[in-house]
């Protein structure tokens, strides 16, 4: 028996872009595992994320799910270097990537167990912001930052953010966030209702696990039913928007503006959009 087993942790996925551990107190811990790329999303990671969420669906002992990112950042959004390398094939690539991201976000909403996301560094783009908006509860380190970012690179929001963000922070504020791409600090995110709690940076992991243990000790059927009722209030809106989001992202990713936006991020300069 290894040390993790001795400590009451069962390793379900030990390597790859997404890791999964099962704790004896009923907490499934999902970890995005591309720290060198700030957990940037590519198809490999998105497929793996979908797979581990499905494992959580199938594990009868899961009472709470904690989603974290390895390294300095929770998730910096799409892997812009990966996207830029696709050139004119980007639209086809993003059709696949967006589909996996949407399925992952929807699956988190449909899990019976409550989902907590813990954010350090940046939560950006459809990956970072999308997963934050798909969680039931969010705790952030004091130094955490939040950025929508899609329109900044000539794209549109995905992962259901065009619906969930407006329900969380209100239509006017969501419009401002999605159109102007401000970098929100943790305090601003808390005041807007994007997150639930702020903790000191060095307390993020322990605080997130403490909250997950609190939920895992609750009445699972009641928590699952309550979560279902809350999400069903906007579920039709989210589910209905996903095909249109996917079509829009794919359409925009084939434009010169999208290629320019990605190049500008990689080259750390201001994008020059031409409307083509």
C-alpha positions as a Markdown table, in Angstrom:
| # | Residue | x | y | z |
|---|---|---|---|---|
| 1 | Unk | 0.0 | 0.0 | 0.0 |
| 2 | Unk | 1.5 | 3.4 | -1.0 |
| 3 | Unk | 1.5 | 6.6 | 1.1 |
| 4 | Unk | -1.5 | 8.0 | -0.6 |
| 5 | Unk | -3.6 | 4.9 | 0.1 |
| 6 | Unk | -2.3 | 5.0 | 3.7 |
| 7 | Unk | -3.6 | 8.6 | 4.0 |
| 8 | Unk | -7.1 | 7.6 | 2.8 |
| 9 | Unk | -6.6 | 8.9 | -0.8 |
| 10 | Unk | -7.4 | 6.6 | -3.7 |
| 11 | Unk | -5.7 | 7.7 | -6.9 |
| 12 | Unk | -8.0 | 7.2 | -9.9 |
| 13 | Unk | -6.0 | 9.1 | -12.5 |
| 14 | Unk | -2.3 | 9.5 | -11.7 |
| 15 | Unk | -0.9 | 11.1 | -14.8 |
| 16 | Unk | -1.9 | 13.2 | -17.8 |
| 17 | Unk | -3.4 | 16.7 | -18.2 |
| 18 | Unk | -6.1 | 16.1 | -15.6 |
| 19 | Unk | -5.6 | 14.2 | -12.4 |
| 20 | Unk | -8.3 | 12.6 | -10.1 |
| 21 | Unk | -8.0 | 11.5 | -6.5 |
| 22 | Unk | -10.8 | 10.1 | -4.3 |
| 23 | Unk | -10.6 | 11.0 | -0.6 |
| 24 | Unk | -12.1 | 8.7 | 2.0 |
| 25 | Unk | -14.4 | 11.5 | 3.3 |
| 26 | Unk | -16.2 | 11.5 | -0.1 |
| 27 | Unk | -14.3 | 14.3 | -1.8 |
| 28 | Unk | -13.3 | 13.8 | -5.4 |
| 29 | Unk | -10.4 | 16.1 | -6.2 |
| 30 | Unk | -10.0 | 17.0 | -9.9 |
| 31 | Unk | -6.7 | 18.8 | -10.8 |
| 32 | Unk | -5.9 | 20.5 | -14.1 |
| 33 | Unk | -2.3 | 19.5 | -14.7 |
| 34 | Unk | -0.7 | 21.6 | -17.4 |
| 35 | Unk | 1.1 | 24.0 | -15.1 |
| 36 | Unk | 3.8 | 25.0 | -17.6 |
| 37 | Unk | 1.0 | 26.3 | -19.8 |
| 38 | Unk | -1.0 | 27.9 | -17.0 |
| 39 | Unk | -3.4 | 25.0 | -17.4 |
| 40 | Unk | -4.3 | 26.3 | -20.9 |
| 41 | Unk | -7.0 | 24.3 | -22.6 |
| 42 | Unk | -6.3 | 22.1 | -25.6 |
| 43 | Unk | -8.2 | 19.2 | -26.9 |
| 44 | Unk | -6.1 | 16.6 | -24.9 |
| 45 | Unk | -6.9 | 18.4 | -21.6 |
| 46 | Unk | -10.6 | 18.9 | -22.4 |
| 47 | Unk | -11.0 | 15.2 | -23.3 |
| 48 | Unk | -9.3 | 14.2 | -20.1 |
| 49 | Unk | -11.5 | 16.7 | -18.1 |
| 50 | Unk | -14.6 | 15.2 | -19.6 |
| 51 | Unk | -13.4 | 11.7 | -18.7 |
| 52 | Unk | -12.7 | 12.5 | -15.0 |
| 53 | Unk | -16.0 | 14.3 | -14.6 |
| 54 | Unk | -17.7 | 11.2 | -16.0 |
| 55 | Unk | -15.7 | 9.1 | -13.4 |
| 56 | Unk | -17.1 | 11.4 | -10.7 |
| 57 | Unk | -20.6 | 10.8 | -12.1 |
| 58 | Unk | -20.0 | 7.0 | -11.8 |
| 59 | Unk | -18.4 | 6.9 | -8.3 |
| 60 | Unk | -21.1 | 6.2 | -5.8 |
| 61 | Unk | -19.1 | 7.5 | -2.9 |
| 62 | Unk | -18.6 | 11.0 | -4.2 |
| 63 | Unk | -20.2 | 13.5 | -1.8 |
| 64 | Unk | -18.4 | 16.7 | -3.0 |
| 65 | Unk | -16.1 | 17.6 | -5.9 |
| 66 | Unk | -13.1 | 20.0 | -5.6 |
| 67 | Unk | -11.7 | 21.4 | -8.9 |
| 68 | Unk | -8.2 | 23.0 | -8.7 |
| 69 | Unk | -5.4 | 23.9 | -11.0 |
| 70 | Unk | -1.8 | 22.9 | -10.5 |
| 71 | Unk | 0.9 | 25.6 | -10.5 |
| 72 | Unk | 0.7 | 29.3 | -10.5 |
| 73 | Unk | -2.7 | 29.7 | -12.2 |
| 74 | Unk | -6.0 | 27.9 | -12.0 |
| 75 | Unk | -6.6 | 28.2 | -15.7 |
| 76 | Unk | -5.6 | 30.9 | -18.2 |
| 77 | Unk | -8.2 | 29.9 | -20.8 |
| 78 | Unk | -7.5 | 28.4 | -24.2 |
| 79 | Unk | -3.9 | 27.5 | -25.0 |
| 80 | Unk | -3.2 | 30.4 | -27.4 |
| 81 | Unk | 0.0 | 28.9 | -28.7 |
| 82 | Unk | -1.8 | 25.7 | -29.5 |
| 83 | Unk | -4.6 | 27.6 | -31.2 |
| 84 | Unk | -2.3 | 29.8 | -33.2 |
| 85 | Unk | -0.4 | 26.8 | -34.5 |
| 86 | Unk | -3.6 | 25.6 | -36.3 |
| 87 | Unk | -3.6 | 28.5 | -38.7 |
| 88 | Unk | -6.6 | 28.4 | -41.0 |
| 89 | Unk | -7.5 | 25.0 | -39.5 |
| 90 | Unk | -8.3 | 26.7 | -36.2 |
| 91 | Unk | -12.1 | 26.8 | -36.9 |
| 92 | Unk | -12.2 | 23.0 | -37.2 |
| 93 | Unk | -10.0 | 22.5 | -34.1 |
| 94 | Unk | -12.1 | 24.9 | -32.0 |
| 95 | Unk | -15.3 | 23.2 | -33.0 |
| 96 | Unk | -14.0 | 20.1 | -31.2 |
| 97 | Unk | -12.5 | 22.0 | -28.3 |
| 98 | Unk | -15.6 | 24.1 | -27.7 |
| 99 | Unk | -17.8 | 20.9 | -27.8 |
| 100 | Unk | -15.6 | 19.3 | -25.1 |
| 101 | Unk | -15.6 | 22.4 | -23.0 |
| 102 | Unk | -19.3 | 22.8 | -23.2 |
| 103 | Unk | -19.9 | 19.1 | -22.3 |
| 104 | Unk | -17.5 | 19.5 | -19.3 |
| 105 | Unk | -19.2 | 22.7 | -18.0 |
| 106 | Unk | -22.6 | 21.1 | -18.4 |
| 107 | Unk | -21.5 | 17.9 | -16.7 |
| 108 | Unk | -20.3 | 19.9 | -13.7 |
| 109 | Unk | -23.7 | 21.5 | -13.4 |
| 110 | Unk | -25.4 | 18.1 | -13.6 |
| 111 | Unk | -23.2 | 16.3 | -11.0 |
| 112 | Unk | -25.3 | 15.3 | -8.0 |
| 113 | Unk | -22.4 | 16.3 | -5.7 |
| 114 | Unk | -21.8 | 20.0 | -5.1 |
| 115 | Unk | -18.7 | 21.3 | -7.0 |
| 116 | Unk | -16.3 | 23.8 | -5.4 |
| 117 | Unk | -13.7 | 25.6 | -7.6 |
| 118 | Unk | -10.6 | 27.0 | -5.9 |
| 119 | Unk | -8.9 | 29.8 | -7.9 |
| 120 | Unk | -5.3 | 30.9 | -7.6 |
| 121 | Unk | -3.6 | 33.2 | -10.1 |
| 122 | Unk | -5.7 | 33.8 | -13.2 |
| 123 | Unk | -9.1 | 32.3 | -14.1 |
| 124 | Unk | -9.4 | 33.5 | -17.7 |
| 125 | Unk | -11.3 | 32.8 | -20.9 |
| 126 | Unk | -13.8 | 30.0 | -21.5 |
| 127 | Unk | -11.7 | 27.7 | -19.4 |
| 128 | Unk | -11.1 | 29.8 | -16.3 |
| 129 | Unk | -14.2 | 31.9 | -16.3 |
| 130 | Unk | -16.3 | 29.1 | -17.8 |
| 131 | Unk | -15.4 | 26.6 | -15.1 |
| 132 | Unk | -15.9 | 29.2 | -12.4 |
| 133 | Unk | -19.4 | 30.0 | -13.7 |
| 134 | Unk | -20.2 | 26.3 | -13.9 |
| 135 | Unk | -19.3 | 25.6 | -10.3 |
| 136 | Unk | -21.7 | 25.6 | -7.4 |
| 137 | Unk | -19.3 | 27.4 | -5.1 |
| 138 | Unk | -16.1 | 29.3 | -5.6 |
| 139 | Unk | -13.3 | 30.2 | -3.2 |
| 140 | Unk | -10.4 | 32.4 | -4.4 |
| 141 | Unk | -7.0 | 33.4 | -3.2 |
| 142 | Unk | -6.7 | 37.0 | -2.3 |
| 143 | Unk | -4.3 | 37.6 | -5.3 |
| 144 | Unk | -6.6 | 35.8 | -7.8 |
| 145 | Unk | -7.6 | 37.6 | -11.0 |
| 146 | Unk | -10.5 | 37.0 | -13.4 |
| 147 | Unk | -10.7 | 37.8 | -17.1 |
| 148 | Unk | -13.3 | 36.9 | -19.7 |
| 149 | Unk | -11.0 | 37.6 | -22.6 |
| 150 | Unk | -12.8 | 36.1 | -25.5 |
| 151 | Unk | -13.6 | 39.3 | -27.4 |
| 152 | Unk | -10.1 | 40.5 | -26.8 |
| 153 | Unk | -8.8 | 37.8 | -29.2 |
| 154 | Unk | -11.7 | 38.2 | -31.7 |
| 155 | Unk | -13.7 | 35.3 | -30.3 |
| 156 | Unk | -17.0 | 35.0 | -28.4 |
| 157 | Unk | -17.6 | 33.5 | -24.9 |
| 158 | Unk | -18.3 | 29.8 | -24.5 |
| 159 | Unk | -18.9 | 27.2 | -21.8 |
| 160 | Unk | -22.3 | 28.7 | -21.3 |
| 161 | Unk | -20.8 | 32.0 | -20.0 |
| 162 | Unk | -23.1 | 34.0 | -22.2 |
| 163 | Unk | -25.9 | 32.9 | -19.9 |
| 164 | Unk | -24.3 | 31.9 | -16.6 |
| 165 | Unk | -22.3 | 35.1 | -16.1 |
| 166 | Unk | -25.3 | 37.3 | -16.6 |
| 167 | Unk | -27.3 | 35.3 | -14.1 |
| 168 | Unk | -24.4 | 35.6 | -11.5 |
| 169 | Unk | -23.6 | 39.3 | -11.8 |
| 170 | Unk | -26.5 | 40.8 | -13.7 |
| 171 | Unk | -26.9 | 41.7 | -17.4 |
| 172 | Unk | -25.3 | 45.1 | -17.4 |
| 173 | Unk | -22.2 | 44.0 | -15.5 |
| 174 | Unk | -21.9 | 40.8 | -17.6 |
| 175 | Unk | -22.1 | 42.9 | -20.8 |
| 176 | Unk | -19.3 | 45.2 | -19.5 |
| 177 | Unk | -17.2 | 42.3 | -18.5 |
| 178 | Unk | -17.6 | 40.4 | -21.8 |
| 179 | Unk | -17.3 | 43.4 | -24.1 |
| 180 | Unk | -14.4 | 45.3 | -22.4 |
| 181 | Unk | -12.5 | 42.5 | -20.7 |
| 182 | Unk | -11.5 | 44.1 | -17.4 |
| 183 | Unk | -9.1 | 42.2 | -15.1 |
| 184 | Unk | -11.2 | 41.7 | -11.9 |
| 185 | Unk | -9.4 | 41.2 | -8.6 |
| 186 | Unk | -10.7 | 38.8 | -6.0 |
| 187 | Unk | -12.5 | 41.6 | -4.1 |
| 188 | Unk | -14.3 | 42.9 | -7.2 |
| 189 | Unk | -15.3 | 39.3 | -8.1 |
| 190 | Unk | -16.7 | 38.8 | -4.6 |
| 191 | Unk | -18.6 | 42.1 | -4.6 |
| 192 | Unk | -20.1 | 41.2 | -8.0 |
| 193 | Unk | -21.2 | 37.7 | -6.9 |
| 194 | Unk | -18.8 | 35.8 | -9.2 |
| 195 | Unk | -17.2 | 34.1 | -6.2 |
| 196 | Unk | -18.3 | 33.2 | -2.7 |
| 197 | Unk | -15.2 | 33.6 | -0.5 |
| 198 | Unk | -11.7 | 35.1 | -0.4 |
| 199 | Unk | -8.9 | 33.5 | 1.6 |
| 200 | Unk | -5.2 | 34.3 | 2.0 |
| 201 | Unk | -3.1 | 32.8 | -0.7 |
| 202 | Unk | -1.4 | 30.2 | 1.6 |
| 203 | Unk | -4.7 | 29.1 | 2.9 |
| 204 | Unk | -6.5 | 28.4 | -0.4 |
| 205 | Unk | -6.0 | 24.6 | -0.5 |
| 206 | Unk | -6.8 | 24.0 | 3.2 |
| 207 | Unk | -9.8 | 26.3 | 3.1 |
| 208 | Unk | -11.2 | 24.7 | -0.1 |
| 209 | Unk | -10.8 | 21.2 | 1.4 |
| 210 | Unk | -12.4 | 22.3 | 4.7 |
| 211 | Unk | -15.4 | 23.6 | 2.7 |
| 212 | Unk | -15.6 | 20.4 | 0.6 |
| 213 | Unk | -15.5 | 18.3 | 3.8 |
| 214 | Unk | -18.4 | 20.4 | 5.2 |
| 215 | Unk | -20.5 | 19.7 | 2.1 |
| 216 | Unk | -19.5 | 16.1 | 2.0 |
| 217 | Unk | -20.8 | 15.7 | 5.6 |
| 218 | Unk | -24.2 | 17.1 | 4.5 |
| 219 | Unk | -27.3 | 15.2 | 3.4 |
| 220 | Unk | -26.4 | 14.0 | -0.1 |
| 221 | Unk | -29.9 | 13.6 | -1.5 |
| 222 | Unk | -31.0 | 17.0 | -0.2 |
| 223 | Unk | -27.9 | 18.7 | -1.5 |
| 224 | Unk | -28.3 | 17.0 | -4.9 |
| 225 | Unk | -32.0 | 18.0 | -5.1 |
| 226 | Unk | -31.3 | 21.6 | -4.1 |
| 227 | Unk | -28.5 | 21.9 | -6.6 |
| 228 | Unk | -30.8 | 20.5 | -9.3 |
| 229 | Unk | -33.5 | 23.0 | -8.5 |
| 230 | Unk | -31.1 | 25.9 | -8.5 |
| 231 | Unk | -29.5 | 25.0 | -11.9 |
| 232 | Unk | -32.9 | 24.1 | -13.4 |
| 233 | Unk | -33.9 | 27.7 | -13.0 |
| 234 | Unk | -31.5 | 28.7 | -15.7 |
| 235 | Unk | -30.7 | 25.2 | -17.1 |
| 236 | Unk | -32.9 | 25.7 | -20.2 |
| 237 | Unk | -31.2 | 28.9 | -20.9 |
| 238 | Unk | -27.7 | 27.4 | -20.6 |
| 239 | Unk | -28.5 | 24.3 | -22.6 |
| 240 | Unk | -30.2 | 26.2 | -25.3 |
| 241 | Unk | -27.3 | 28.6 | -25.8 |
| 242 | Unk | -24.6 | 26.0 | -26.1 |
| 243 | Unk | -25.1 | 25.1 | -29.8 |
| 244 | Unk | -25.2 | 28.8 | -30.8 |
| 245 | Unk | -22.1 | 29.5 | -28.7 |
| 246 | Unk | -20.3 | 26.7 | -30.4 |
| 247 | Unk | -21.4 | 27.8 | -33.9 |
| 248 | Unk | -20.4 | 31.4 | -33.2 |
| 249 | Unk | -16.9 | 30.5 | -31.7 |
| 250 | Unk | -16.2 | 28.3 | -34.7 |
| 251 | Unk | -17.3 | 31.0 | -37.2 |
| 252 | Unk | -15.3 | 33.7 | -35.5 |
| 253 | Unk | -12.2 | 31.5 | -35.2 |
| 254 | Unk | -11.9 | 31.4 | -39.0 |
| 255 | Unk | -11.6 | 35.1 | -39.3 |
| 256 | Unk | -8.4 | 37.2 | -39.8 |
| 257 | Unk | -9.4 | 39.1 | -36.6 |
| 258 | Unk | -9.2 | 35.9 | -34.5 |
| 259 | Unk | -5.7 | 35.1 | -35.9 |
| 260 | Unk | -4.6 | 38.7 | -35.2 |
| 261 | Unk | -6.0 | 38.5 | -31.7 |
| 262 | Unk | -4.1 | 35.3 | -30.9 |
| 263 | Unk | -0.9 | 36.7 | -32.4 |
| 264 | Unk | -1.2 | 39.9 | -30.4 |
| 265 | Unk | -1.6 | 37.9 | -27.1 |
| 266 | Unk | 1.5 | 35.8 | -27.9 |
| 267 | Unk | 3.5 | 38.8 | -29.0 |
| 268 | Unk | 2.3 | 40.9 | -26.0 |
| 269 | Unk | 1.0 | 43.8 | -28.1 |
| 270 | Unk | -2.3 | 45.5 | -28.8 |
| 271 | Unk | -4.3 | 43.8 | -31.5 |
| 272 | Unk | -5.3 | 45.7 | -34.6 |
| 273 | Unk | -8.7 | 44.4 | -35.8 |
| 274 | Unk | -10.0 | 45.0 | -39.3 |
| 275 | Unk | -13.4 | 43.4 | -39.2 |
| 276 | Unk | -12.4 | 40.5 | -41.6 |
